[in-house]
Amino acid sequence: MRRDISNSKTRLVQAWIEIHRDSLLADWELAINGQPLFPIDPLR
């Protein structure tokens, strides 16, 4: 079963990504090198 995310929720996630872009990219580098990740504040 496929569920689509509403446009308003999609915009919230996109805003969260923009706010945390640097942290996400830093964690990505850590992840591909097998290192522990830093926590990132969740979407609220």
C-alpha positions as CSV (number, residue, x, y, z in Angstrom):
1,M,0.0,0.0,0.0
2,R,1.4,3.4,-1.0
3,R,0.7,6.5,1.1
4,D,1.6,10.0,-0.2
5,I,2.9,12.6,2.1
6,S,0.8,15.8,2.1
7,N,2.3,18.9,0.5
8,S,2.4,20.7,3.9
9,K,4.3,17.8,5.5
10,T,6.7,17.7,2.5
11,R,7.4,21.4,2.9
12,L,8.1,20.9,6.6
13,V,10.6,18.2,5.8
14,Q,12.2,20.2,3.1
15,A,12.6,23.2,5.5
16,W,14.1,20.9,8.2
17,I,16.6,19.6,5.6
18,E,17.6,23.2,4.7
19,I,18.0,24.2,8.3
20,H,20.1,21.1,9.1
21,R,21.9,20.7,5.7
22,D,25.4,21.2,7.1
23,S,24.8,18.7,10.0
24,L,23.3,16.2,7.6
25,L,26.3,16.4,5.2
26,A,28.7,16.1,8.1
27,D,26.9,13.0,9.4
28,W,26.9,11.6,5.9
29,E,30.7,11.8,5.7
30,L,31.0,10.2,9.1
31,A,28.6,7.4,8.1
32,I,30.4,6.5,4.9
33,N,33.6,6.3,7.0
34,G,32.1,4.1,9.6
35,Q,32.2,6.6,12.4
36,P,29.5,7.4,14.9
37,L,27.0,10.1,13.9
38,F,26.2,13.3,15.7
39,P,22.5,13.7,16.8
40,I,20.4,16.1,14.8
41,D,17.4,17.8,16.3
42,P,14.2,16.1,15.0
43,L,11.4,17.8,13.1
44,R,8.9,19.4,15.5
